Amino acid sequence: MALTNPAFSTNPAFKENGQAQTAATLSAENLQQMYEAPSATSVQTDRMTVEDTIVKTAICFAFLLAGAVVGWIVPALALPAALVGFVLALVNIFKKKPSAPLILAYSAVQGVFVGGISFVFEAQWQSIVIQAVIGTLAVVGVTLALFASGKIRASKKATKIFLIAMFGYLAYSLVNVILMWTGVTGGTFGLSSDVRIFGIPLGVVIGIVVVLLGAYSLVLDFDAIKQGVANRAPRIYGWSGAFGIMVTVIWLYLEILRLLAIARD
């Protein structure tokens, strides 16, 4: 695995202990009863499963959508929600043991932020929100399908390239914001809309690259969940998997939203 979730790799619960009971100590009747018994659920085994992580992720998205409705109705809450969401993200990232209430709170608060930003973009570029939603679902769906089929996997080399590209993008974003604040650039999105490459706005070119980075980030999330299940991690770490997917999908949606806005500006 190229990149592990610290919540999985540092917890002793992932180390296999004890000795397995052999079939020789069981009678034929006991073996038959074990064979006929239904499979144990994640609740009964207290172990992380893909299915349970999917349920937790769906719950997070329900909280996200509820918050988005509030943000859409009161877009002025977007900025304070962004600040609170950032703090909650840090708390969830550095917390040793995942907390369902904190992760759900993060989802709801980020929903308010996403809803407010979406309202602002929709007022400027009609129908852009539905396009961004469809684009996000398409990227997530294709990435999940490729990962499930084994056609795409995380690797050390790809992860190194991913990290370098991410640092480069963060540096560009910081410089762009400074230039916009100081009035050096006058476009809606600064350099992203002012600078053109063969007639194409720089923001469109960078946006496509960032969407690819977001897709690979999803691969890392799926890989971390797969590894957690394989390591028989405690069931509560399904919330860590859900949190990771939430962070990536929200970032991916916002980048696609900006990409479409730059292309249509």
SVG drawing of the C-alpha trace seen along z (x, -y; Angstrom):
<svg xmlns="http://www.w3.org/2000/svg" viewBox="-33 -46 41 81">
<polyline fill="none" stroke="black" stroke-width="0.4" points="0.0,0.0 1.4,-3.4 -0.2,-5.5 -1.7,-4.3 -4.2,-6.1 -2.4,-6.9 -5.5,-5.9 -5.0,-2.4 -1.3,-2.0 -0.7,-3.3 -3.4,-1.4 -2.4,2.0 -5.8,3.4 -4.7,4.1 -2.0,6.5 -3.2,10.1 -2.9,11.8 -3.9,15.1 -4.1,18.6 -6.8,19.8 -8.9,22.7 -8.3,25.7 -11.0,27.9 -9.5,30.9 -10.9,29.7 -14.4,29.4 -16.9,32.2 -18.6,32.9 -21.9,31.5 -20.2,28.3 -18.6,27.9 -22.0,28.4 -23.6,25.8 -20.8,23.3 -21.3,24.0 -25.0,23.4 -24.9,20.3 -25.4,17.0 -22.3,14.8 -21.5,12.5 -22.2,8.8 -19.8,6.0 -21.7,5.2 -21.2,8.8 -17.6,9.0 -16.8,5.3 -14.6,5.3 -14.4,2.8 -16.1,3.9 -16.6,2.3 -20.4,2.5 -20.4,0.8 -18.0,-1.9 -20.4,-2.6 -23.3,-3.0 -21.2,-5.4 -20.3,-7.4 -23.9,-7.6 -24.8,-9.0 -22.1,-11.6 -23.4,-12.6 -26.9,-12.9 -25.6,-15.4 -23.7,-17.2 -26.9,-17.6 -28.8,-18.8 -26.1,-21.4 -26.1,-22.4 -29.8,-23.2 -29.1,-25.6 -26.2,-27.2 -28.2,-27.6 -31.0,-29.4 -28.5,-31.5 -25.3,-31.9 -23.9,-34.4 -23.1,-31.4 -20.6,-30.1 -17.5,-31.9 -18.0,-31.1 -18.9,-27.5 -15.6,-27.3 -13.6,-28.3 -15.4,-26.0 -15.1,-23.2 -11.4,-23.7 -11.0,-23.4 -13.1,-20.3 -11.1,-18.8 -7.9,-19.3 -9.4,-17.8 -10.6,-14.7 -7.3,-14.3 -5.1,-14.5 -7.5,-12.7 -6.1,-9.2 -9.5,-7.5 -12.2,-8.5 -15.3,-10.2 -18.6,-9.7 -20.2,-13.0 -17.2,-15.1 -17.1,-13.6 -20.9,-14.1 -20.5,-17.7 -17.7,-18.2 -20.0,-16.9 -22.9,-19.2 -20.8,-22.3 -19.0,-21.7 -22.4,-21.2 -23.3,-24.7 -20.1,-26.0 -20.7,-24.1 -24.4,-25.2 -23.5,-28.8 -20.7,-28.7 -22.9,-26.9 -25.6,-29.5 -23.1,-32.3 -21.8,-30.4 -25.3,-29.6 -26.3,-33.3 -23.4,-34.1 -23.4,-31.1 -26.8,-29.5 -27.1,-25.7 -23.4,-25.4 -24.2,-23.6 -26.0,-20.7 -23.2,-20.4 -20.6,-20.3 -22.6,-17.7 -22.9,-15.5 -19.2,-15.9 -18.3,-15.0 -20.5,-11.9 -19.0,-10.9 -15.4,-11.2 -16.2,-9.3 -18.1,-6.6 -15.4,-6.0 -12.7,-6.0 -14.6,-3.5 -15.3,-1.3 -11.6,-1.3 -10.5,-0.6 -13.0,2.3 -11.9,3.9 -8.3,3.7 -7.3,1.5 -6.0,-1.3 -4.1,-1.0 -2.1,-3.3 1.7,-3.0 4.7,-4.6 5.8,-6.3 2.3,-7.6 1.9,-8.8 5.2,-10.7 4.1,-12.5 0.7,-13.2 2.3,-14.8 4.7,-16.9 1.8,-18.1 -0.3,-18.9 2.5,-21.1 2.9,-22.8 -0.8,-23.5 -0.9,-24.8 2.0,-27.1 0.3,-28.4 -3.0,-29.0 -1.2,-31.0 0.6,-33.2 -2.7,-33.7 -4.6,-34.7 -1.8,-37.2 -1.9,-38.7 -5.6,-39.0 -5.6,-40.7 -2.9,-43.2 -4.8,-44.0 -2.0,-42.8 -4.5,-40.6 -8.0,-41.8 -9.8,-38.6 -12.5,-36.9 -10.1,-34.0 -6.8,-35.9 -4.1,-34.2 -6.4,-31.3 -8.7,-33.5 -6.2,-36.1 -3.4,-33.9 -4.1,-31.9 -2.3,-29.0 -3.2,-28.7 -6.4,-30.6 -7.3,-28.4 -7.5,-29.9 -4.7,-28.7 -7.4,-27.8 -9.0,-25.3 -5.6,-23.5 -4.8,-23.5 -8.4,-22.5 -8.2,-19.4 -4.9,-18.4 -6.5,-19.0 -9.5,-16.8 -7.1,-14.0 -5.3,-14.6 -8.7,-14.4 -9.4,-11.1 -6.1,-9.7 -6.8,-10.9 -10.0,-8.8 -7.9,-5.8 -5.8,-6.4 -9.0,-6.6 -10.3,-3.3 -7.0,-1.7 -6.8,-2.8 -10.3,-1.3 -9.4,1.9 -6.2,2.2 -8.2,1.5 -10.7,4.3 -7.8,6.7 -6.1,5.8 -9.4,6.5 -9.4,3.0 -12.0,2.1 -15.4,1.2 -15.2,-2.4 -12.5,-3.1 -15.1,-2.9 -15.8,-6.5 -12.2,-7.3 -12.8,-5.9 -16.0,-7.9 -14.2,-11.0 -11.5,-10.6 -13.9,-10.1 -15.9,-13.2 -12.9,-15.4 -11.9,-14.3 -15.3,-14.5 -16.0,-18.0 -12.6,-19.2 -13.3,-17.5 -16.7,-19.2 -15.3,-22.6 -12.6,-22.2 -15.0,-21.1 -17.3,-24.0 -14.4,-26.5 -13.2,-24.8 -16.6,-25.1 -16.9,-28.8 -13.5,-29.6 -14.5,-27.9 -17.8,-29.8 -16.5,-33.1"/>
</svg>
